[in-house]
Amino acid sequence: MVELKINGTVRQLTSAAHTTLLGALRAEGLTGCKEGCAEGECGACAVLVARADGAGVRWESVNACLALLPALDGAEVVTSEGLGTPGALHPAQEELAVRGGSQCGYCTPGFVVSLAAEYLRPERTPGEHGEANGFDVHSLSGNLCRCTGYRPIVDAARALGTPGEGDPLAARRSQPAPRPRATRLDAPDGTFHRPATLAEALDLLAAHPDARVLAGGTDWGVDVNLRRARAAVTVAVDALPDLRAFETAGDVIRLGAALTLSDLERRLGNRVPLLQAWFPQFASRLIRNSATLGGNLGTASPIGDSPPVLLALDADLELVGPGGVRVVPLRDYFTGYRQTVRTPGELIQAVRIPTPLAPVTAFHKIAKRRFDDISSVAVGYALRVEGGVVTQARIGLGGVAATPLRAYEAEAALEGQPWTADTARRAARILGGTGTPLSDHRASAGYRAAMLEQSLLKVHWETRAEVTA
C-alpha cells in the first residue's frame, strides 16, 4: 500500500511497482486528471505536489502520467477537483471560464493546475516576465490545447491576481512539507525501493546491479507507459541528501544530481548565464519540476540537452560507489551509444562546474518547436576573448553522433585567433563537419551539419560588438 494525501484527505492506495500516479488518481474517481500523450507533452494529467521549500511548502505542477505512485509514498497532492467546487471556483478556474478558455474541456483541468501553480508561486511580482501581474506564461508551455486557441487561456493567466488571506493552498506554504518516506513495495511486476540513506542505496545497487535508478522519472515514465517497460528492481534516489547538495563557494559550483532543474534554476539565478539560457529550453516547466541533471546524464542520450551545455562549461561528474567518490571529466564520461564509464554500482552524486566562468556563452537548440521539443541539434558555447583574441573555446554538441561531443577541432581553430568574421567562418566550416550526424524524422544529416555551421556564425554576430568594445 502507498499512503497519499489527496485534496486534503489521506488515502491508502493499492499499488504495483509501476503504477503511475495518473492511473491511481483515476482509479480513485479523480478523472479530471487525464491521459493525453502518456509522455509528458500535453499536460492533461497535471497535478500539484507539495515540495519542501525551506521550512515550508512550494506547490509545483508535475505530470502524473510520468510519476510512479510508490515514489510519492507519503506525499501531498492536489488535483483539479481539489482546487475549487462548482459553487466556489478557484481563481484559475474562474478566470479560465469567464474568458472562454475552454471548448472541448479535455485539456482544461491540466491548464487549471498549471495556472494555479504559477498563481501560487511565492516569488511572483508585478512587472516580472513583462506582465503586469508577474505571471510567467511559459509556465503553461507543457500544456497543449487543440481547439480553444491560446489567446483566451493567456488572457486568464494575465488576469490572475495574488492569493487572498483565505486561500488554503497559499496558507499551506508556510507549513512543513511532507518528509520523503523510506519505502519498500514488493509486487508481481517488480520491487520498488526508496532507501533512506546513500549507503542503503549503494548496498541495493551492489545486490541488484541491473536495478533501475529512478530520479525524476521523466524518461523512464515514457518507457513504462509507451513501451510497457518493467524493472525487476527500482531504486529511487531523488530524496537522498547526499545527491541534493548545492554549493557555490570556492572555485567550483557543485550541483547535486538529484535536485530538480526548476530547483537549480531558482537557486542559481544568474550565477551561470549559460545554464540560465538553457533552462527555459529544456522541455517544459512541468518536466523541469521533476527532471534532474543526474537523470539526464544517466540516460546518456546523444540528444540530451544538458551534456552540450555542461561540456562547454568544462564540467566534471562525481561518481559515488562502493569504493568511494571519483571525479570524472564529463568529456571522458560517454563511451558509446547510451554507454558511460559509470559502473552498475555507481551513482552520479553531483555535477562540478569550475569557476571563474567564461564570459561569452550561448546555447542553441534546433528543434521543430521552439519549446517543449526534442533537439535535432544542440550546441553549447563558452568562450574567453581577451584583447579581441579568443584565448579559450569550449563547444559542446548534441544530436550529431552516438554520444555528446566536444568540438575539439573547431575549438582549436578559434583559440589564438582574432574574434573576427573570418575566424568564425573558418571555424564554422570545421564545426559543420564534426560528428557523424544521421538522417531521421527530426532532421537530415545535411541539415544538422548546416545548423552547426550557422550556429557558430550566429554566436559571432551576436557577440562581436560585446567582446571588442
C-alpha positions as CSV (number, residue, x, y, z in Angstrom):
1,M,0.0,0.0,0.0
2,V,1.0,3.6,-0.6
3,E,-0.2,6.5,1.5
4,L,-1.0,9.7,-0.2
5,K,-2.7,12.9,0.9
6,I,-5.0,13.9,-1.9
7,N,-7.0,17.1,-1.8
8,G,-6.7,17.2,1.9
9,T,-7.7,13.6,2.6
10,V,-5.2,10.8,3.5
11,R,-5.8,7.7,1.3
12,Q,-4.3,4.3,1.3
13,L,-3.8,3.2,-2.3
14,T,-3.1,-0.2,-3.7
15,S,0.0,0.0,-5.9
16,A,2.2,-2.1,-8.1
17,A,5.8,-1.2,-8.6
18,H,5.0,0.6,-11.9
19,T,1.6,2.1,-11.1
20,T,1.5,5.7,-12.2
21,L,0.0,8.5,-10.2
22,L,-2.3,9.2,-13.1
23,G,-3.7,5.6,-13.0
24,A,-4.1,5.7,-9.2
25,L,-5.9,9.0,-9.3
26,R,-8.3,7.9,-11.9
27,A,-9.0,4.6,-10.1
28,E,-10.0,6.8,-7.1
29,G,-12.6,8.6,-9.3
30,L,-10.5,11.8,-9.8
31,T,-10.9,11.8,-13.6
32,G,-10.1,15.4,-14.1
33,C,-6.6,14.1,-14.4
34,K,-6.5,12.7,-17.9
35,E,-4.1,10.8,-20.2
36,G,-3.4,12.5,-23.4
37,C,0.0,11.6,-24.6
38,A,1.4,9.4,-21.8
39,E,4.8,11.0,-22.3
40,G,4.7,14.4,-20.5
41,E,4.0,16.6,-23.5
42,C,0.3,17.5,-23.3
43,G,-0.2,18.4,-19.7
44,A,-3.7,16.9,-19.4
45,C,-2.5,14.9,-16.4
46,A,-1.0,17.9,-14.4
47,V,-1.4,17.9,-10.6
48,L,0.1,19.9,-7.8
49,V,2.6,18.3,-5.5
50,A,3.8,19.8,-2.2
51,R,7.6,20.1,-2.3
52,A,9.9,21.3,0.5
53,D,10.8,25.0,0.2
54,G,13.0,26.0,3.1
55,A,10.8,25.4,6.2
56,G,7.6,25.5,4.2
57,V,6.0,24.2,1.0
58,R,6.1,25.1,-2.7
59,W,3.3,23.9,-4.9
60,E,4.7,22.5,-8.1
61,S,2.9,21.2,-11.1
62,V,4.0,17.8,-12.4
63,N,3.0,15.2,-15.0
64,A,1.0,12.5,-13.1
65,C,1.4,10.2,-16.1
66,L,5.2,10.0,-15.6
67,A,5.3,9.8,-11.8
68,L,5.4,6.3,-10.3
69,L,3.0,6.1,-7.3
70,P,5.4,4.3,-4.9
71,A,7.9,7.2,-5.4
72,L,5.2,9.5,-3.9
73,D,4.6,7.5,-0.7
74,G,3.7,10.0,2.0
75,A,3.4,12.9,-0.4
76,E,0.7,15.5,-0.7
77,V,-1.1,16.0,-4.0
78,V,-3.9,18.4,-5.2
79,T,-5.8,17.6,-8.4
80,S,-8.0,20.0,-10.4
81,E,-11.0,18.7,-8.3
82,G,-9.3,19.9,-5.1
83,L,-8.8,23.4,-6.3
84,G,-12.4,24.5,-6.1
85,T,-16.1,23.5,-6.4
86,P,-18.8,24.5,-8.8
87,G,-20.1,26.8,-6.2
88,A,-16.7,28.2,-5.2
89,L,-14.4,28.2,-8.1
90,H,-10.6,28.7,-7.6
91,P,-9.4,31.9,-9.3
92,A,-7.7,29.9,-12.0
93,Q,-10.9,28.0,-12.8
94,E,-13.0,31.2,-12.7
95,E,-10.7,33.2,-15.0
96,L,-10.4,30.4,-17.5
97,A,-14.2,30.0,-17.6
98,V,-15.2,33.7,-17.9
99,R,-12.6,34.4,-20.6
100,G,-13.6,31.5,-22.8
101,G,-10.5,29.4,-22.2
102,S,-12.2,26.0,-22.7
103,Q,-14.0,24.3,-25.5
104,C,-13.9,20.5,-25.5
105,G,-12.6,20.7,-22.0
106,Y,-10.1,17.8,-22.2
107,C,-7.1,19.9,-21.6
108,T,-8.8,22.3,-19.2
109,P,-8.0,20.6,-15.9
110,G,-4.3,20.5,-16.7
111,F,-4.3,24.1,-17.7
112,V,-6.1,25.0,-14.5
113,V,-3.4,23.2,-12.4
114,S,-0.5,24.9,-14.2
115,L,-2.3,28.2,-13.8
116,A,-2.7,27.5,-10.1
117,A,0.9,26.6,-9.6
118,E,2.1,29.9,-11.1
119,Y,-0.7,31.8,-9.2
120,L,0.8,30.3,-6.0
121,R,4.5,30.9,-6.9
122,P,5.8,33.0,-4.0
123,E,8.3,35.0,-6.0
124,R,5.8,36.3,-8.5
125,T,6.0,40.1,-8.5
126,P,4.3,42.8,-10.6
127,G,6.1,43.5,-13.8
128,E,8.0,40.2,-13.8
129,H,8.3,38.5,-17.2
130,G,6.9,41.7,-18.8
131,E,3.4,41.0,-17.3
132,A,1.6,43.4,-15.1
133,N,0.7,40.6,-12.6
134,G,4.2,39.0,-13.0
135,F,2.7,35.8,-14.5
136,D,5.2,33.7,-16.4
137,V,3.2,32.4,-19.4
138,H,5.9,29.9,-20.1
139,S,4.7,28.0,-17.0
140,L,2.0,26.8,-19.5
141,S,4.5,25.6,-22.0
142,G,3.8,21.9,-21.0
143,N,0.1,22.2,-21.6
144,L,-1.4,21.7,-25.1
145,C,-4.8,22.8,-26.4
146,R,-6.0,21.7,-29.8
147,C,-9.3,23.5,-30.1
148,T,-9.6,26.6,-27.9
149,G,-6.6,28.6,-29.0
150,Y,-4.2,30.1,-26.6
151,R,-5.3,33.8,-26.5
152,P,-8.2,33.3,-24.0
153,I,-6.0,31.0,-21.9
154,V,-3.2,33.6,-21.8
155,D,-5.9,36.2,-21.0
156,A,-6.9,34.2,-18.0
157,A,-3.3,34.0,-16.9
158,R,-2.8,37.7,-17.2
159,A,-6.0,38.4,-15.2
160,L,-5.0,36.4,-12.1
161,G,-4.2,38.5,-9.0
162,T,-2.5,37.2,-5.9
163,P,-3.8,34.7,-3.4
164,G,-6.0,36.2,-0.7
165,E,-5.7,35.6,3.1
166,G,-8.3,32.9,3.0
167,D,-6.6,30.8,0.2
168,P,-5.9,27.4,1.9
169,L,-3.2,26.4,-0.6
170,A,-1.4,29.7,-0.1
171,A,-1.7,29.2,3.7
172,R,-0.2,25.7,3.4
173,R,3.0,27.2,2.0
174,S,4.1,28.3,5.5
175,Q,3.8,24.8,7.0
176,P,6.3,22.0,6.8
177,A,6.4,19.8,3.7
178,P,5.8,16.0,4.0
179,R,9.1,14.2,4.5
180,P,10.1,11.5,1.9
181,R,9.5,8.1,3.3
182,A,11.8,5.1,3.2
183,T,9.7,2.7,1.2
184,R,9.7,-0.9,0.0
185,L,7.0,-2.3,-2.1
186,D,7.0,-5.9,-3.4
187,A,4.6,-6.5,-6.2
188,P,4.2,-9.0,-9.1
189,D,5.6,-6.5,-11.6
190,G,8.8,-5.8,-9.5
191,T,10.2,-4.4,-6.3
192,F,10.3,-0.7,-5.5
193,H,12.8,0.7,-3.0
194,R,13.2,4.2,-1.6
195,P,16.3,3.9,0.6
196,A,16.7,6.3,3.5
197,T,20.5,6.8,3.1
198,L,23.1,6.7,0.4
199,A,24.7,3.7,2.0
200,E,21.5,1.8,1.7
201,A,21.1,2.8,-1.9
202,L,24.6,1.6,-2.8
203,D,24.0,-1.7,-1.0
204,L,20.9,-2.2,-3.1
205,L,22.7,-1.4,-6.3
206,A,25.5,-3.8,-5.3
207,A,23.0,-6.6,-4.7
208,H,21.0,-5.7,-7.8
209,P,23.4,-4.4,-10.5
210,D,20.6,-4.3,-13.1
211,A,18.3,-2.2,-10.9
212,R,16.6,0.8,-12.5
213,V,17.8,4.0,-10.8
214,L,14.9,6.5,-10.5
215,A,15.2,10.2,-10.0
216,G,12.6,12.5,-11.7
217,G,11.3,9.6,-13.8
218,T,10.6,11.9,-16.8
219,D,12.4,9.5,-19.1
220,W,11.7,6.1,-17.5
221,G,8.0,7.1,-17.2
222,V,7.7,7.2,-21.0
223,D,9.2,3.7,-21.3
224,V,6.8,2.4,-18.7
225,N,3.8,4.0,-20.4
226,L,4.5,3.6,-24.1
227,R,6.9,0.6,-24.2
228,R,5.4,-1.3,-21.3
229,A,8.9,-1.5,-19.8
230,R,9.2,-3.0,-16.4
231,A,12.2,-3.3,-14.0
232,A,12.7,-6.2,-11.6
233,V,14.1,-3.7,-9.1
234,T,13.7,0.0,-8.9
235,V,15.7,2.2,-6.6
236,A,14.5,5.8,-6.1
237,V,17.4,8.2,-5.2
238,D,15.7,11.6,-5.7
239,A,15.4,12.3,-1.9
240,L,18.9,11.3,-0.8
241,P,20.5,14.3,0.9
242,D,24.0,13.4,-0.5
243,L,22.6,13.8,-4.0
244,R,20.9,17.2,-3.2
245,A,23.9,19.4,-2.4
246,F,24.1,22.9,-3.7
247,E,27.4,24.8,-3.2
248,T,28.7,27.9,-4.9
249,A,31.7,28.8,-2.7
250,G,35.3,28.5,-3.8
251,D,36.4,27.7,-7.3
252,V,33.7,25.1,-8.1
253,I,29.9,25.3,-8.3
254,R,28.6,21.9,-7.1
255,L,25.1,20.9,-8.1
256,G,23.5,17.8,-6.6
257,A,22.5,15.3,-9.2
258,A,19.0,14.8,-7.7
259,L,18.0,18.5,-7.5
260,T,15.2,19.2,-10.0
261,L,16.0,21.6,-12.8
262,S,13.5,24.0,-11.5
263,D,15.2,24.0,-8.1
264,L,18.6,24.6,-9.7
265,E,17.2,27.4,-11.8
266,R,15.8,29.2,-8.8
267,R,19.0,28.6,-6.7
268,L,21.5,29.6,-9.4
269,G,19.7,32.7,-10.6
270,N,22.1,34.5,-12.9
271,R,25.3,32.9,-11.5
272,V,25.8,30.7,-14.6
273,P,24.5,32.6,-17.7
274,L,24.9,29.6,-19.9
275,L,22.6,27.5,-17.7
276,Q,20.3,30.4,-17.3
277,A,19.9,30.5,-21.1
278,W,19.5,26.7,-21.2
279,F,16.8,26.1,-18.5
280,P,13.8,27.6,-20.4
281,Q,14.6,25.5,-23.5
282,F,14.7,22.1,-21.6
283,A,11.2,20.6,-22.2
284,S,8.6,22.4,-20.1
285,R,8.0,23.7,-16.6
286,L,6.0,20.5,-15.8
287,I,9.0,18.4,-16.8
288,R,11.6,20.7,-15.2
289,N,9.8,20.4,-11.9
290,S,10.7,16.7,-11.8
291,A,13.7,16.2,-14.2
292,T,17.3,16.2,-12.8
293,L,20.8,16.6,-14.1
294,G,21.7,13.1,-12.8
295,G,18.8,11.6,-14.7
296,N,19.6,13.4,-17.9
297,L,23.2,12.4,-17.8
298,G,22.5,8.9,-16.5
299,T,20.5,8.1,-19.6
300,A,23.5,9.0,-21.7
301,S,21.2,10.0,-24.6
302,P,23.1,11.6,-27.6
303,I,20.2,14.1,-27.8
304,G,20.0,15.0,-24.1
305,D,20.1,18.8,-23.7
306,S,22.3,19.0,-20.6
307,P,25.5,17.5,-22.0
308,P,26.3,20.1,-24.7
309,V,25.9,22.9,-22.0
310,L,27.9,21.1,-19.4
311,L,30.7,20.1,-21.8
312,A,31.0,23.8,-22.7
313,L,31.3,24.6,-19.0
314,D,34.2,22.0,-18.6
315,A,32.1,20.2,-16.0
316,D,33.1,17.1,-14.0
317,L,31.0,14.4,-12.5
318,E,31.2,13.0,-9.0
319,L,30.5,9.2,-9.2
320,V,29.9,7.5,-5.9
321,G,30.1,3.8,-5.4
322,P,31.3,1.1,-3.0
323,G,34.9,2.3,-3.4
324,G,34.0,5.9,-2.5
325,V,33.8,9.0,-4.8
326,R,35.7,9.5,-8.0
327,V,35.7,12.6,-10.2
328,V,35.4,12.1,-14.0
329,P,35.6,14.9,-16.5
330,L,32.3,14.9,-18.5
331,R,34.3,14.9,-21.7
332,D,35.5,11.4,-20.7
333,Y,32.2,10.1,-19.4
334,F,30.5,9.0,-22.6
335,T,31.9,5.9,-24.2
336,G,29.3,4.8,-26.8
337,Y,25.6,5.0,-27.6
338,R,24.0,5.3,-24.2
339,Q,27.1,3.9,-22.6
340,T,29.3,5.6,-20.0
341,V,32.2,4.9,-17.6
342,R,29.7,4.6,-14.7
343,T,29.7,1.1,-13.3
344,P,26.4,-0.6,-12.3
345,G,27.1,0.0,-8.6
346,E,27.8,3.8,-9.0
347,L,25.5,6.8,-8.8
348,I,26.0,10.3,-10.2
349,Q,26.3,12.3,-7.0
350,A,27.0,15.8,-8.3
351,V,28.0,18.0,-11.2
352,R,31.0,20.2,-10.7
353,I,31.4,23.4,-12.7
354,P,34.8,25.2,-12.4
355,T,35.0,28.9,-11.9
356,P,35.6,31.6,-13.0
357,L,33.2,31.1,-15.9
358,A,34.0,32.0,-19.5
359,P,32.2,35.4,-20.2
360,V,31.0,34.7,-23.7
361,T,28.3,32.0,-23.7
362,A,25.4,30.8,-25.8
363,F,23.1,27.8,-26.1
364,H,21.4,27.0,-29.4
365,K,18.7,24.3,-29.6
366,I,17.4,23.5,-33.1
367,A,14.1,21.7,-33.0
368,K,10.8,21.6,-34.8
369,R,9.2,23.6,-32.0
370,R,10.9,26.4,-30.1
371,F,9.9,25.0,-26.7
372,D,9.0,21.6,-25.3
373,D,10.6,19.5,-28.0
374,I,13.5,17.1,-28.6
375,S,16.6,18.6,-30.2
376,S,17.7,17.9,-33.7
377,V,20.9,19.6,-32.8
378,A,22.0,21.3,-29.5
379,V,25.2,23.4,-29.1
380,G,26.7,25.0,-26.0
381,Y,29.4,27.7,-26.3
382,A,31.8,29.1,-23.6
383,L,34.5,31.4,-24.9
384,R,37.1,33.7,-23.5
385,V,38.1,36.7,-25.7
386,E,40.8,39.0,-24.4
387,G,42.1,41.9,-26.4
388,G,40.0,40.8,-29.3
389,V,41.6,37.3,-29.4
390,V,40.0,34.0,-28.5
391,T,42.1,32.7,-25.6
392,Q,39.8,29.7,-24.8
393,A,37.0,28.0,-26.6
394,R,34.7,25.2,-25.4
395,I,32.0,23.9,-27.6
396,G,29.6,21.0,-26.6
397,L,27.5,19.2,-29.2
398,G,24.4,17.0,-29.1
399,G,22.5,15.3,-31.8
400,V,25.4,14.8,-34.3
401,A,26.9,11.5,-33.1
402,A,26.3,8.4,-31.0
403,T,27.4,10.4,-27.9
404,P,27.5,14.1,-27.0
405,L,30.8,15.6,-28.2
406,R,33.3,18.3,-27.6
407,A,34.1,20.0,-30.9
408,Y,37.9,19.9,-30.4
409,E,38.9,20.8,-33.9
410,A,36.6,23.8,-34.1
411,E,37.8,24.9,-30.7
412,A,41.5,24.7,-31.9
413,A,40.5,26.8,-35.0
414,L,39.3,29.6,-32.7
415,E,41.9,29.6,-30.0
416,G,44.7,32.1,-30.5
417,Q,42.8,33.8,-33.4
418,P,41.1,37.2,-33.5
419,W,37.4,37.1,-32.9
420,T,36.5,38.2,-36.4
421,A,34.0,37.2,-39.0
422,D,36.8,35.4,-41.0
423,T,37.9,33.4,-37.9
424,A,34.2,32.5,-37.2
425,R,33.7,31.4,-40.8
426,R,36.8,29.1,-40.8
427,A,35.8,27.5,-37.5
428,A,32.2,27.2,-38.6
429,R,33.2,25.2,-41.6
430,I,35.1,22.8,-39.4
431,L,32.2,22.7,-36.9
432,G,29.8,21.8,-39.7
433,G,31.9,18.7,-40.4
434,T,32.1,17.5,-36.8
435,G,30.5,14.2,-35.8
436,T,28.6,11.6,-37.8
437,P,25.0,13.1,-38.0
438,L,22.2,10.8,-39.2
439,S,19.1,11.5,-41.2
440,D,15.9,10.7,-39.3
441,H,12.4,12.0,-38.9
442,R,13.7,15.1,-37.0
443,A,16.3,16.3,-39.5
444,S,18.6,15.2,-42.3
445,A,22.3,14.8,-41.8
446,G,22.9,17.7,-44.1
447,Y,20.6,20.0,-42.2
448,R,22.2,19.1,-38.9
449,A,25.7,19.9,-40.4
450,A,24.4,23.2,-41.8
451,M,22.9,24.2,-38.4
452,L,26.2,23.6,-36.7
453,E,27.9,25.9,-39.1
454,Q,25.2,28.6,-38.8
455,S,25.1,28.3,-35.0
456,L,28.8,29.5,-34.7
457,L,28.2,32.3,-37.2
458,K,25.3,33.4,-35.1
459,V,27.3,33.4,-31.9
460,H,29.9,35.7,-33.5
461,W,27.3,38.0,-34.9
462,E,25.6,38.4,-31.6
463,T,28.8,38.9,-29.5
464,R,31.2,40.8,-31.9
465,A,30.4,44.2,-30.5
466,E,30.4,43.0,-26.9
467,V,33.9,41.5,-27.0
468,T,35.6,44.3,-29.0
469,A,34.1,47.2,-27.1
